[in-house]
Amino acid sequence: DRRMISTLVRWQIAIDQGFDGLKEEKGSCPTIAGIICDELTKFYPDNDYRSPVEEMFKGLKEFWGKGIFSLRAVRFRLKIDMEHKPSLRTLTIPLPISFQNFGRIIAASYGWHGKTPHFFEVRDKKTDDTIIISQDPFEEENIYFENRIKLTDYNFKQYSIRYVRGEEMFTIVNIEYLGTMDGFSMNHPLYEFGEGEAPPDGMSPDFYHELESGKLTDLRKELPRETCDWLEMQIRTSSFVYNPRYINATLERILQRFPDMYYRE
């Protein structure tokens, strides 16, 4: 059960950070949960750190001799318009998922590695109206697919996702396709397909041609050195998207590092 496991992970994070579980606003941290989580997150003799989620799933699967999950999932085809050809990604994400983690998942699938959290919003492409308000990754309030917002409420092909770093620094990711599926057996997102260079994290559309050419010769005459160095670093990291194993390993860690809390609404 994803809710049970995310709760155990959250309790373990609280214990590791030295919080008094009995006084925490979000609920208590029973001693038995702490013992279980300590066992699941310990260092093994070969110094191979194993995440609590990974180890728990492995143990349960071996105990029952079958897959643990049969979840409903949502499948996206994402497109960023570039000068010469679009940058495409296909993802399958288990539900429910918060829009905060949805933003992290999309950023990881494009190989973005920014230091500043994004503000994440969904806009109507025809009217430019904001459908889902900006989601700060550090906000307590969260919005979920298929919780307070139902997938069937909207035609998501009409909407775009926007990551905002500043007035002129943003990237629009268009949703080309949306579908749902039952019986998804993974507890983490799956990166299925990628094609085309990904724009660096927060790069203005005016700079896309620099990315496609792979060099910043002209920009070095216009921008501060620190900015150009940052853009070059983003260009290098965006090349990781062509390694599905790397991207999927990153996606597996997102829900382990930032487990959705599933508070009742």
Secondary structure, 3 states (H helix, E strand, C coil): CHHHHHHHHHHHHHHHCCCCHHHCCCCCCCHHHHHHHHHHCCCCCCCCCCCHHHHHHHHHHHHHCCCCCCEEEEEEEEEECCCCCCEEEEEEEECCCEHHHHHHHHHHHCCCCCCCCCEEEEEECCCCCEEEEEECCCCCCCCEECCCECHHHCCHHHEEEEEECCCCCEEEEEEEEEEEEEEECCCCCEEEEEECCCCCCCCCHHHHHHHHHCCCCCHHHCCCHHHHHHHHHHHHHHHHHHCHHHHHHHHHHHHHHCCCCCCCC
